[in-house]
Amino acid sequence: MVRLERCLVGGTFDRFHAGHISLLETALAEAELVEVWIAGDEMAGNKSPLIQSFDERRGAILDWCSERISTHELEDEWGPAPHRADCDSIICTPETLPNCNSINEKRLHAGLMPLEIIEAEHVLDETGGIISSTRIRAGIIDRDGKAWLNNKDREAIHYFQPALDSELKEAMGDLHLGPENAPEVAMSSAIEDLTFGILVSVGDVCTATLLDMDIIPDIALVDGFTKRTELENKVDLSSFDVLIGANNPPGQITPSLIDSIEAALHNDQTTCIEVSGEEDLAPIIIHLLAPLGTNVVYGQPGKGVVIRHTDNQAKLECRSILNRFEVR
């Protein structure tokens, strides 16, 4: 039976996840009513441009539970907690406990009773890390704390299955049309859709086209071939700060490719991965490992250039596709 009347909780609540659910469930178990104060767009935007809008974040909470919970916009660091006389409790996680103590000091100075502090434990993901919006935006875990690419998948060789052929031949993103003998036409259109995230170029023609346009991708993957034909003139890779090698035979996704992509994503310098074999399947792994907001561009033979931004849907699609590869 609940013993408190009204509990306050504040936060950004981006990418509403299992940790948020545990926090609110704890509050509801202790208090009859819970007020959720959600950081407004201006306040949240100072943390990260990837944070969802206030309406999206608020909607996710109300979709989960609208009984005994009310939602409000938080416009400053403290919110109403220092001066509300009709509340008797506040809930926090261990790292925000000092803020709650500061709030109670302010209340005492204002002649109010201190709030009872409920400290909720963190929820851990399957790797032992804390489930957090930051780790979700970084592309490491999903909202349930499951790794997008687990250790078993990282260590296995995945073999392409013919049943996936028609699906993977379709553009997995926005297709920008252009003549094959002038790839800069499609690429010029594609780069207009770039977001603030890093730029990853997959394929020799895409990479060479970007370099010719004086755009150095943050990460590029090349294998010296186009449409299974070896290039006479290899891409000049001298513009990249770091060159990494990877072994990845055609029709496979190997640990070598996975490791090289992960290393490039954690490198602050422009990086080109020179693949011995084939890089056609690399976008699957890139989306699974990349932070949200990453721009992935690759060529669509005979049609133009595809750009896909890494988001939750892209990760879900790539996880589904990888699960249909044969693993040995």
C-alpha positions as CSV (number, residue, x, y, z in Angstrom):
1,M,0.0,0.0,0.0
2,V,1.3,3.4,-0.9
3,R,2.2,5.7,2.0
4,L,3.1,9.0,0.3
5,E,0.7,11.4,-1.4
6,R,2.6,13.2,-4.2
7,C,6.0,12.4,-5.6
8,L,8.0,14.6,-7.9
9,V,10.4,13.3,-10.6
10,G,12.4,15.3,-13.1
11,G,14.4,14.4,-16.1
12,T,14.8,14.5,-19.9
13,F,13.2,11.1,-20.5
14,D,14.7,10.8,-24.0
15,R,14.1,7.4,-25.8
16,F,11.8,6.2,-23.0
17,H,13.5,3.0,-21.8
18,A,13.5,0.2,-19.2
19,G,15.4,2.4,-16.7
20,H,12.7,5.1,-16.9
21,I,10.0,2.5,-16.5
22,S,11.7,1.1,-13.4
23,L,12.1,4.6,-11.9
24,L,8.4,5.5,-12.4
25,E,7.2,2.1,-11.2
26,T,9.2,2.7,-8.0
27,A,7.6,6.1,-7.6
28,L,4.1,4.7,-8.2
29,A,4.7,2.0,-5.6
30,E,5.5,4.6,-3.0
31,A,3.2,7.5,-3.8
32,E,-0.5,7.9,-4.7
33,L,0.3,10.5,-7.4
34,V,3.5,11.1,-9.4
35,E,4.3,14.3,-11.2
36,V,6.8,13.9,-14.0
37,W,8.6,17.1,-14.9
38,I,10.1,16.7,-18.4
39,A,12.9,19.0,-19.6
40,G,11.6,21.4,-22.3
41,D,13.0,21.5,-25.8
42,E,15.4,24.3,-25.2
43,M,16.8,22.8,-22.0
44,A,17.1,19.3,-23.5
45,G,18.6,20.6,-26.7
46,N,21.6,21.9,-24.8
47,K,22.4,18.3,-23.9
48,S,22.3,16.8,-27.4
49,P,20.7,17.6,-30.8
50,L,19.6,14.0,-31.0
51,I,17.1,14.3,-28.1
52,Q,13.5,13.8,-29.1
53,S,11.0,16.7,-28.9
54,F,9.1,17.4,-25.7
55,D,5.9,16.1,-27.3
56,E,7.5,12.8,-28.3
57,R,9.1,12.3,-24.8
58,R,5.9,13.2,-23.0
59,G,3.8,11.0,-25.3
60,A,6.0,8.0,-24.7
61,I,5.4,8.3,-20.9
62,L,1.6,8.8,-21.3
63,D,1.4,5.8,-23.7
64,W,3.1,3.7,-21.0
65,C,0.9,4.9,-18.2
66,S,-1.6,7.7,-17.9
67,E,-3.2,6.8,-14.5
68,R,-1.8,8.4,-11.3
69,I,0.8,10.2,-13.4
70,S,0.7,13.8,-14.6
71,T,3.3,15.3,-17.0
72,H,4.7,18.9,-16.9
73,E,7.3,20.9,-18.7
74,L,10.6,21.6,-16.8
75,E,12.1,24.9,-17.8
76,D,15.0,25.2,-15.2
77,E,17.3,23.1,-13.2
78,W,15.2,22.9,-10.0
79,G,11.6,22.9,-11.2
80,P,8.8,23.3,-8.5
81,A,10.5,21.1,-5.9
82,P,12.0,23.8,-3.8
83,H,8.7,25.7,-3.2
84,R,5.8,23.2,-3.5
85,A,4.1,22.7,-0.2
86,D,1.6,20.1,-1.5
87,C,4.3,17.4,-2.3
88,D,5.9,15.1,0.2
89,S,8.5,13.1,-1.8
90,I,10.9,13.1,-4.7
91,I,12.6,10.2,-6.5
92,C,16.1,10.1,-8.0
93,T,18.8,7.8,-9.1
94,P,22.2,7.6,-7.3
95,E,23.9,10.3,-9.4
96,T,21.1,12.8,-8.9
97,L,20.9,12.3,-5.1
98,P,23.0,15.5,-4.4
99,N,20.4,17.6,-6.3
100,C,17.7,16.2,-4.1
101,N,19.7,17.1,-1.0
102,S,20.2,20.6,-2.4
103,I,16.4,20.9,-3.0
104,N,15.7,20.0,0.6
105,E,18.1,22.6,1.8
106,K,16.3,25.2,-0.3
107,R,13.0,24.0,1.2
108,L,14.2,24.3,4.8
109,H,15.4,27.9,4.1
110,A,11.9,28.6,2.7
111,G,10.3,27.2,5.9
112,L,9.0,24.0,4.2
113,M,9.3,20.4,5.3
114,P,12.0,18.5,3.4
115,L,10.8,16.0,0.8
116,E,11.3,12.3,1.5
117,I,13.9,11.1,-1.0
118,I,13.3,7.8,-2.7
119,E,16.5,6.5,-4.3
120,A,15.9,4.1,-7.2
121,E,18.6,1.7,-8.3
122,H,19.8,1.8,-11.9
123,V,18.7,-0.9,-14.3
124,L,21.6,-2.7,-16.0
125,D,21.8,-3.8,-19.6
126,E,22.9,-7.3,-20.7
127,T,26.6,-6.2,-20.7
128,G,26.4,-4.9,-17.1
129,G,26.3,-1.2,-18.2
130,I,23.6,1.2,-17.1
131,I,20.6,1.5,-19.3
132,S,20.6,5.2,-20.2
133,S,19.4,7.5,-23.0
134,T,23.1,8.4,-23.6
135,R,23.9,4.8,-24.4
136,I,20.8,4.4,-26.6
137,R,21.7,7.6,-28.6
138,A,25.3,6.2,-28.9
139,G,23.8,3.2,-30.7
140,I,25.1,0.7,-28.2
141,I,21.9,-0.7,-26.8
142,D,18.1,-0.7,-27.5
143,R,15.5,0.6,-25.0
144,D,15.3,-2.7,-23.3
145,G,19.1,-2.8,-22.7
146,K,19.8,-5.4,-25.3
147,A,23.0,-4.9,-27.3
148,W,22.4,-4.2,-31.0
149,L,25.3,-6.5,-31.8
150,N,26.2,-9.0,-29.1
151,N,29.5,-10.7,-28.4
152,K,28.4,-14.0,-30.1
153,D,27.5,-12.2,-33.3
154,R,30.7,-10.2,-33.2
155,E,32.8,-13.4,-33.1
156,A,30.9,-15.4,-35.7
157,I,31.2,-15.5,-39.5
158,H,27.8,-14.7,-41.1
159,Y,27.1,-16.1,-44.5
160,F,24.7,-14.4,-46.9
161,Q,21.6,-16.4,-47.8
162,P,20.1,-16.3,-51.4
163,A,16.6,-15.7,-49.9
164,L,17.8,-12.2,-48.9
165,D,19.0,-11.3,-52.4
166,S,15.9,-9.5,-53.6
167,E,15.5,-7.7,-50.3
168,L,19.0,-6.4,-50.2
169,K,18.9,-5.3,-53.8
170,E,16.2,-2.8,-52.8
171,A,17.4,0.6,-51.6
172,M,17.4,0.6,-47.8
173,G,17.1,4.4,-47.5
174,D,16.4,7.4,-49.7
175,L,17.5,6.8,-53.3
176,H,18.9,9.8,-55.2
177,L,18.8,9.3,-58.9
178,G,21.6,10.1,-61.3
179,P,23.5,8.8,-64.4
180,E,26.1,6.1,-63.7
181,N,28.8,8.0,-65.7
182,A,28.3,11.1,-63.6
183,P,27.9,9.9,-60.0
184,E,28.4,13.5,-58.7
185,V,24.8,14.3,-59.8
186,A,23.2,11.8,-57.4
187,M,25.8,12.5,-54.7
188,S,25.1,16.2,-54.8
189,S,21.4,15.5,-54.2
190,A,22.2,13.0,-51.5
191,I,24.5,15.3,-49.5
192,E,21.6,17.8,-49.2
193,D,20.0,15.3,-46.9
194,L,23.0,15.0,-44.5
195,T,22.3,15.5,-40.9
196,F,24.7,16.5,-38.1
197,G,25.9,13.0,-37.6
198,I,29.1,11.4,-39.0
199,L,29.3,10.5,-42.7
200,V,30.1,7.0,-43.7
201,S,30.8,6.1,-47.3
202,V,30.5,2.5,-48.5
203,G,32.1,1.7,-51.9
204,D,34.9,2.9,-54.1
205,V,32.8,5.0,-56.4
206,C,30.9,6.8,-53.6
207,T,34.1,7.5,-51.7
208,A,35.9,8.8,-54.9
209,T,33.0,10.9,-55.8
210,L,32.9,12.6,-52.3
211,L,36.6,13.1,-52.4
212,D,36.4,14.7,-55.9
213,M,33.7,17.0,-54.3
214,D,36.2,18.0,-51.6
215,I,34.2,16.1,-49.0
216,I,36.2,13.7,-46.8
217,P,33.9,11.1,-45.2
218,D,34.5,10.5,-41.5
219,I,34.6,6.8,-42.4
220,A,34.9,5.1,-45.8
221,L,35.0,1.5,-46.9
222,V,36.6,0.5,-50.2
223,D,37.6,-2.9,-51.8
224,G,39.1,-1.8,-55.1
225,F,36.1,-3.1,-57.1
226,T,32.8,-1.8,-58.6
227,K,30.0,-4.1,-59.6
228,R,32.4,-7.1,-59.1
229,T,34.9,-5.5,-61.6
230,E,38.4,-4.5,-60.4
231,L,39.1,-0.8,-60.8
232,E,42.0,0.2,-63.0
233,N,42.4,3.5,-61.1
234,K,42.3,2.9,-57.3
235,V,40.8,5.5,-55.0
236,D,43.4,8.0,-53.7
237,L,43.2,7.5,-50.0
238,S,45.9,10.0,-49.0
239,S,43.2,12.4,-47.6
240,F,42.4,10.0,-44.8
241,D,44.2,10.3,-41.4
242,V,44.0,6.6,-40.7
243,L,43.9,3.5,-42.9
244,I,42.6,0.2,-41.5
245,G,42.6,-3.2,-43.2
246,A,39.9,-5.9,-43.0
247,N,39.5,-9.3,-44.4
248,N,35.9,-10.0,-45.6
249,P,35.3,-12.5,-48.5
250,P,32.3,-11.9,-50.8
251,G,29.0,-13.0,-49.3
252,Q,30.3,-12.9,-45.7
253,I,30.4,-10.6,-42.7
254,T,33.5,-11.5,-40.7
255,P,34.7,-10.5,-37.2
256,S,37.5,-8.7,-39.1
257,L,35.0,-6.4,-40.8
258,I,33.1,-5.9,-37.6
259,D,36.2,-5.0,-35.6
260,S,37.4,-2.6,-38.2
261,I,34.1,-0.8,-38.4
262,E,33.9,-0.5,-34.6
263,A,37.5,0.8,-34.5
264,A,36.7,3.4,-37.1
265,L,33.6,4.5,-35.2
266,H,35.6,5.1,-32.1
267,N,38.3,7.0,-33.9
268,D,38.1,10.8,-34.0
269,Q,40.2,10.9,-37.2
270,T,39.0,10.4,-40.7
271,T,39.4,6.7,-41.4
272,C,39.3,4.5,-44.4
273,I,38.8,0.7,-44.2
274,E,40.5,-1.1,-47.0
275,V,38.6,-4.4,-47.4
276,S,40.3,-7.4,-48.8
277,G,37.2,-9.1,-50.3
278,E,34.0,-7.2,-50.4
279,E,32.3,-4.4,-48.5
280,D,28.8,-4.6,-50.0
281,L,27.2,-6.0,-46.7
282,A,29.0,-3.5,-44.5
283,P,26.0,-1.1,-44.0
284,I,24.3,-3.8,-42.0
285,I,27.0,-3.7,-39.4
286,I,27.5,0.1,-39.6
287,H,23.9,0.7,-38.7
288,L,24.0,-1.8,-35.8
289,L,27.2,-0.2,-34.3
290,A,26.8,3.5,-35.2
291,P,25.4,6.3,-33.1
292,L,21.9,7.5,-33.9
293,G,22.1,10.2,-36.6
294,T,24.9,8.6,-38.6
295,N,24.7,9.2,-42.4
296,V,25.5,6.1,-44.4
297,V,25.8,6.5,-48.2
298,Y,26.3,3.8,-50.8
299,G,25.8,3.3,-54.5
300,Q,22.7,1.7,-56.1
301,P,24.0,0.2,-59.4
302,G,22.5,1.8,-62.4
303,K,20.3,4.1,-60.4
304,G,22.2,6.5,-58.1
305,V,23.1,6.9,-54.5
306,V,21.3,5.8,-51.4
307,I,21.5,7.6,-48.1
308,R,20.2,6.2,-44.8
309,H,20.3,7.8,-41.4
310,T,20.9,5.5,-38.5
311,D,17.8,5.4,-36.4
312,N,16.0,2.9,-34.3
313,Q,14.1,1.6,-37.4
314,A,17.4,1.1,-39.3
315,K,18.9,-0.8,-36.4
316,L,15.8,-3.0,-36.1
317,E,15.9,-3.8,-39.8
318,C,19.6,-4.6,-39.8
319,R,19.2,-6.8,-36.7
320,S,16.4,-8.7,-38.5
321,I,18.5,-9.1,-41.7
322,L,21.6,-10.3,-39.8
323,N,19.5,-12.9,-37.9
324,R,18.7,-14.5,-41.2
325,F,22.3,-15.1,-42.2
326,E,23.8,-18.5,-41.7
327,V,26.2,-18.5,-38.8
328,R,29.2,-20.8,-38.7
